[in-house]
């Protein structure tokens, strides 16, 4: 369980997040949606121990994120695939687990690549893979690490829309099969609704994000302004995109985003 | 697909033809103008020089190559190590890195006479001189390369609390390799220049020395023969470094 309590994060004078509290249950898929620069990535990175709280606290199963990092309980997937260009797909999957000091499991990595649709691409280097395939490898790497929690920072942000939809279905399948807790940051409202059990709407504009704000210094730090339970049956597939319930939930989340803007 | 990709040989044929044409032009010039051989010998005369006394050129080539290889190895090793230290200690980097970069403008050749005063004539002085010349591109290339690792890759490793030494070896160093090798490639070219200059000023053997003595005796054919050998050495070394790079390259 991830516990975020009265969390504030500031970089010097720049307040990125202010007084955010969230609890995320084990196995839950929580999406965090908001405009660029609203602080949603800061929230994710603080949960993952890559940023430090200025005030408040974050814990993962009762431990500080640094402890969870050391136990390889946190699996990040970034917008940039962050694959090492000189390693093959398989080597990239096993690499992080090795760096975390865990026992190697090459067979597990092979199987995982196969279930993510990369059968036959084990020995391909990132330059030979499409954008979608590279993100599949990055996701496989995070799962292979053995992390309980997947922290995904706009992982499909650089993919075309058709690939995004495919990947969305794919990540839900992997989540079902691997029983992970997922925190998924995105600026796409439909993506946030399609994927999540729960969707957090974050709003804010840190002082340095625009020229006007940086001169006046009156940016508003990111806050969770709304929270929606996504009431769509699972398992979800592409057919959900056309459903009336989906459209209604998307409209609700959009409304919350615009109310605050 | 370009023409060169479809048919492999024109890529080789054109430059080779140009070289043959240039040699033929040189030959034609010596014949047409009836130039005296001491001014400009024909390619055949130069080839005859080489063939006539191969041991002389081989022995001197070995001397020159020794200076290049030993001096080059020392310069690369010291340059690489210093770059690691400078990179790892930010205070040092801020203090001396600007000078390492600025020193690239200094014509290192000009320090040879100073070396002569401090260290005298000899193999060791020549080695030191070659090493100094080789050092700068390597140190600058390596230091730049070590900063080339994308932040996101470092975030990834921090997210599993990876050991800094392993992070360095597994991620930073490979990311730096293209820049390190760019520096080494520059160095190899400079090492040949350095060895020849060292043989003019700091030692009395090798192809550089041979050229100098031949110049005093107005033996242009000997000088050109020695130059041809130097050119081959330079190309071989450059090719060797390029091959090494290809073996470890990822970009």
Interface residues (C-beta under 8 A of the other chain):
Chain A: X45 X48 X49 X50 X66 X69 X70 X72 X74 X75 X76 X78 X80 X82 X84 X85 X86 X95 X96 X99 X100 X101 X125 X145 X151
Chain B: X150 X152 X153 X155 X156 X157 X158 X159 X160 X161 X162 X163 X166 X167 X170 X171 X174 X250 X251
